[in-house]
Amino acid sequence: MSNRIDELKGKVKKGLGNLTGNKRLEAEGEVQSDDARAKRKTKGALREAGGAVKEGFGQEAEGTAEKLRGKAERTG
């Protein structure tokens, strides 16, 4: 959840920087937002991959749940 919050904070900073003409704040917000989004998507992809591995070893129910949770995290 904290990645989503950081992504939102970054978007707010970027918008505020754009509104006030503060290029530094705008750039900082863009970096913060992009970084948080990348972390969220990576975490989701890793969780999804872990679910696929569990499915491969026969832990079907757990693996399917992890894959679905990973997809949900990646899509936001």
Summary of the structure (lengths in Angstrom):
residues: 76
radius of gyration: 16.8
end to end distance: 10.3
largest distance: 56.2
contacts: 243
relative contact order: 0.15
helix: 91%
strand: 0%
